[in-house]
Amino acid sequence: MNLPMNDNYNYRARLRDLLRERAFRFGKFVLTSGKESSYYFDGKQVTLHPEGAYLLGKILIAKIRGDDIRAVGGPTIGADPIVGALAAVAYLEGLEIKLFIVRKAAKQHGMRKLIEGPALSPGERVAIVEDVMTTGSSIMKAVDAVREAGGRVIKVIPLVDRLEGGTEKIQSLGIAVDPVFTIRDFGL
């Protein structure tokens, strides 16, 4: 498949189609938050897909370009493929940006880092990405880690917001939430 290179291509519509086809499962599931759900969103089925990664990278660049964001990262493992996709697309578009991953806990060997990637500068404007947001707990851990490292979280960009309280929790801290999709975009 040839890469869409014109400004009129609807990256978001195509990404939504891929998510519908590949990322949703229906049944009875227990989420990381402990809540039960009748559906499960497995974003990695798309963020680890070549076309999905490219589309998401293009969309994320559009979401951060006007906000003077200097670094983007998020909690492992949901953010890992998103950050990788953004790295490749940012390079293709000539965008200089720091990218990082926040571990669940600091390593107990080597450099003992909690944040992997280039060091954040004091006051540096940061966006946090994640594949799915429910209560916002994993994102909040990443926000705390960035703040401890001196960064300033400006925006959180989940691929899909389940609309189960995470947005309100993050916005209460003065951080914008700008999801690529909400669960309503999929009729759920």
N, C-alpha and C positions, 0 to 999 in steps of 0.2 A: 504494500500500500504506500502511495506517495504521501508525504507529509503535507497537510494543508498549510499553505503559506500566505494566504490572503487575509486581510483584516475582517472580511465579511463571514468567515467560517465560524460556525456556532460551536465552539469548543465545549461549552457547558451542556448543550443539548446532547451532543455525542457522548460526553462523559456520563450524563444521567442515564442514557441508554445502556452503556456498559455496566453501570452499577446495577441497574434493574436486572440485566441478564446474568450477572456473575456474583453479586455481593450479598443478595438477600436470601435467607433461608427462613422457612416458616415451620413452626412447631412449638415446643415448650423449651425455653432456654433460661438459664440463670446467668445474669450479666456480671461483670466485674464488680459493679456496685452492690451486688447481692440481690438486686431486684429480679423478679421473674418477668419474662417477656414472651409474647407469642411470635416474635420474629427476632432474627439475629442478623446483624449487619457485619459482614466480613470484608472490610474495605481492602484488605491486602490482596484479595482476588482481583482487584483492579489496579491498586497502586503498584503491584509487582508485575503488571501486564505492560508490555512496551507501549501500546497505544494509550492506555489509561494513565501511565506515568507521564507521558508527553503532554496529554491534554491537561492533566492536573497542574503540571509545571507551568504551562501557558496561563492558566487561570490564576494561579498564585502570583505570578509576576504582575498581572494586571491588578490584583488586590493589594499589592505592597508598593508598587512603583510610585504612587503619589503621596505616600506617607513618610518618606525619608527613612524607611526601615533599613537598618544596616546589618542586621543579623536575623536569621530565622532558624528555629529548631523546635524540638518538642520531645515528649517522653518516649523512650524506647518501649515498645517495638512498633507501635502504631505510626509514629512519626518517621521511623528509619527510612522506609522506601519513599516517603513524601519528600524528605530532605534530599535524598539521592536524586530523585526526579528533578527537583528544583535546581540542584547543582548543574545538571546537564543542560537544562533549558536556559538557565541564567548565563551559562558560558556561551551558548549559541546566540543569545541576545546581547552579549557584552555587558551584562549587569554584574558589577563587583559587589559581592555580599558574603558575609561570614555565615557559615552553616554549622550546626551543632546538634548533638543528641544529648538528652538528659538521662542518665542511668537511674535505675530504681534505687540504687545505693552506691556510694563512692566505692571505687575499687579498693581492695585491701592490700594491693601490691603495686609496684611500679610508681606511677605519679599520683596514685590515690585520688583520681579525679571523679567528680560527680557529673561534670559537663565535659563531653568529648568534642573536640574541635578547637578552632582558634579561640584564644582568650577574648572575653568581652571587655570592652573599654568602659570606664565609668560613665554612666549616663547614656550609653549606646542604646539606640532605639531598636527594639526587638519585637518580632512577631512569633507567636507560638502556634505550631501546627499539630494536628492530631487527626487520626482517621475517623473517630467517632467520639461524640461528646454526649454523655448522659447526665451525671451529676456534676461533672467538672473536676472530680477529685484528682485524677492523674494530671490534668492540665494545671491545677493549682500547685501541685508538687513541682512541676516544671517552672511555673511562675516564681515560686519561692526560691528555687535554685538560681534562676537568672538574676533575681533581685540580690541574692547573697553574693553573686559574682559581680555586682555593680551595674548590671543592665537594667533598662527601663522598658517593661513590657507595655507596648502601645496597643497591640491587637492580638486576638486569638482567632485562628481560622481553622475550624474543624471541617473535615470533608463533609460529614453529616452530623447535624445536631438533632438528637432524638427529642429535644424539647421537654426534658425532664428535670429542669432546675439548674443545669450547668450555666446557661446563659446568664441567668439572674445572679448567680453566685459570683461570676467573673465580673459582670457589669457593676456590681456593688463595690468593687475595688477600683472603679474608674477606668477599667480596661474595656475597649470596644470588642465586640464579638461579631465576626463577619463570616458566617458559614458559607461554604460553597453551596450546600443544600441543607434544607431541613427535611425532617421525615415527611412533612406535608407534601414536598415535591414528588413523593412516591405514593401518595394517596393513603398514607398510614397515619 
